[in-house]
Amino acid sequence: MVSPVNKVEDPVAALRVRIESWLIDSALPLWAGAGFEDRAGTFHERLDLNGAPIIDVPRRLMVQARQISVYAAASISGRYSDGAQLALRAADKMIGAYFEGDGAPGWLFSVSPDGRPADHKRDLYAHAFVLFALAWIIRLDNAQRHRNVLDKTLIFLDRALADPLNGGYRDCLPRADGIRRQNPHMHLFEALIALHETTRRDDILRRAQALRALAVKRFLNPATGALCEYFDDEWNIYPAPGRGSVEPGHLFEWAWLLRQYERASDEPQDGPVAALLSMGMRFGLSDASGRIVDEISEQGVVRARSSRCWPHTEALKALCEEAIRGERKYHAPLLRIAERLLGHYCLPDLSGGWIDQLDDADRPISKFTPASTLYHLYFAFDNAIKLFYLDKNLHAR
């Protein structure tokens, strides 16, 4: 598929064309080419800033699953005609190498470039992305083998990682520390919503409902909109209430996910979404430039002025969702965020790669391009493209 090349006068239409061109002409071909090892049938973990694969690092399950979901989605959207074949092949290789790859239940965390197990731990974050990938793969091929792996993965989560006493799940087995993290729960929530959209299974929606309840009860302070990152075993804020870490990117990510949950469950989420967006917009985002910082305190004090790529993608998704719902106040900031992604991270001379993190003066920190970020960029730009086609008056705001 060839992206649009005609001259476009409308600045928002021009921005849409730039986004589509970056995805279709640069990013998707790069990661399906240099980013994929054809012999092994697996994705590379990272590329250098010249677009060459860095091969001497273990390949994480999470990266394989994210890339599979991108190419499945790109195929379904019509943006990348070879995406289905690539995603299905990589999914078969992922299942063969990672699922019970050492003979024990669950999924390996990583394998070496030659396919041997590298890290045997069972990681909740990685299992969440396997479920997310399966949601997309089953849309391409509703094969019994994929449904079987899905069921076995859900059973493993219930039996090995779930915490029936305090709720939620353990971060990994064996445990590396006494800290519990909201982040893998967020991505499991995301995966369950995607799986419910694919399968319409009530048991999957019930799991998502339990995670939503945990989030609004333990992670989120509804009065301030602060959503903390780290907790002890009983879900008390770590290191102490009032001293928790907040990542603006996750404020926006949860806001978007709660809207997807609302669509699946018919349960209104206006309250927590408004709180999350208020905190993120007020303390995490520079309204003038569209720049988002990496970390703030529960009170909104900036702790890390560096600026990674992915928080901007999650803000773009969240604000596009609200704009589609008629909230025009988000038009200007979402356009600035989209421009910042293209102008500071997805630079033309990287030919489909990106700078993953900038310092407090917007100078590049990253020394390579991690494959894991394509998932963020693809689904954010997908949401932006949908909005740009739907709202013909966006340029006037």
RAJOZI-V350940 format. One record per residue. N is the residue number from 1. PSI is psi in whole degrees, -180 to 180 (NA if undefined). Layout:
BEGIN
N|PSI  N|PSI
END
This chain:
BEGIN
1|135  2|135  3|163  4|140  5|-7  6|149  7|133  8|126  9|-39  10|122  11|-33  12|-40  13|-37  14|-39  15|-41  16|-43  17|-41  18|-43  19|-49  20|-41  21|-42  22|-45  23|-54  24|-41  25|-23  26|-64  27|-51  28|-43  29|-37  30|-49  31|-17  32|-16  33|-90  34|-28  35|1  36|129  37|105  38|-38  39|-43  40|-22  41|27  42|159  43|145  44|151  45|-35  46|160  47|154  48|176  49|-3  50|2  51|14  52|143  53|141  54|111  55|-13  56|39  57|148  58|152  59|113  60|145  61|-42  62|-41  63|-44  64|-46  65|-41  66|-45  67|-39  68|-45  69|-39  70|-49  71|-30  72|-47  73|-40  74|-35  75|-47  76|-37  77|-17  78|5  79|-23  80|103  81|-29  82|4  83|-38  84|-48  85|-43  86|-46  87|-43  88|-40  89|-46  90|-35  91|-43  92|-41  93|-39  94|-47  95|-42  96|-36  97|-34  98|-34  99|114  100|37  101|-14  102|14  103|-6  104|160  105|154  106|-173  107|138  108|149  109|-41  110|159  111|160  112|165  113|-25  114|5  115|-2  116|150  117|135  118|-49  119|119  120|-5  121|154  122|110  123|128  124|-44  125|-47  126|-41  127|-35  128|-43  129|-27  130|-45  131|-38  132|-45  133|-42  134|-34  135|-41  136|-38  137|-41  138|-27  139|-31  140|-41  141|99  142|58  143|151  144|-37  145|-34  146|-40  147|-35  148|-44  149|-39  150|-50  151|-42  152|-36  153|-43  154|-41  155|-42  156|-44  157|-44  158|-40  159|-35  160|-34  161|-20  162|146  163|96  164|-19  165|-51  166|-8  167|161  168|-155  169|157  170|146  171|-40  172|164  173|129  174|154  175|139  176|-24  177|-177  178|13  179|140  180|144  181|141  182|-30  183|-50  184|-30  185|-38  186|-44  187|-29  188|-41  189|-46  190|-46  191|-41  192|-38  193|-44  194|-41  195|-39  196|-39  197|-36  198|-46  199|-25  200|26  201|130  202|-34  203|-31  204|-41  205|-37  206|-39  207|-42  208|-40  209|-40  210|-39  211|-37  212|-43  213|-42  214|-42  215|-47  216|-21  217|-38  218|-42  219|-38  220|134  221|105  222|-22  223|-34  224|-22  225|0  226|132  227|114  228|161  229|-38  230|145  231|165  232|-173  233|-27  234|16  235|32  236|143  237|133  238|135  239|-17  240|154  241|136  242|-14  243|18  244|161  245|137  246|132  247|116  248|-35  249|-36  250|-26  251|-47  252|-39  253|-43  254|-38  255|-45  256|-44  257|-38  258|-33  259|-37  260|-38  261|-42  262|-42  263|-38  264|-35  265|-16  266|26  267|114  268|140  269|24  270|-40  271|-61  272|-34  273|-46  274|-41  275|-45  276|-47  277|-37  278|-47  279|-46  280|-44  281|-38  282|-41  283|-20  284|-22  285|133  286|110  287|-29  288|-35  289|-14  290|14  291|136  292|130  293|164  294|-32  295|142  296|171  297|177  298|-25  299|-1  300|5  301|132  302|128  303|-32  304|111  305|-3  306|167  307|103  308|162  309|-48  310|-34  311|-31  312|-37  313|-39  314|-35  315|-41  316|-45  317|-49  318|-45  319|-34  320|-41  321|-45  322|-36  323|-41  324|-32  325|2  326|4  327|91  328|-16  329|-17  330|-2  331|-53  332|-48  333|-36  334|-34  335|-39  336|-38  337|-43  338|-42  339|-39  340|-41  341|-45  342|-34  343|-21  344|-25  345|-54  346|67  347|143  348|-37  349|-5  350|-7  351|47  352|-4  353|-170  354|160  355|124  356|-30  357|142  358|154  359|-170  360|-14  361|16  362|32  363|141  364|134  365|-37  366|140  367|-7  368|173  369|113  370|134  371|-28  372|-21  373|-17  374|-38  375|-45  376|-48  377|-44  378|-51  379|-28  380|-48  381|-32  382|-45  383|-40  384|-43  385|-43  386|-45  387|-45  388|-33  389|-34  390|-41  391|97  392|-14  393|11  394|-36  395|-21  396|-2  397|NA
END
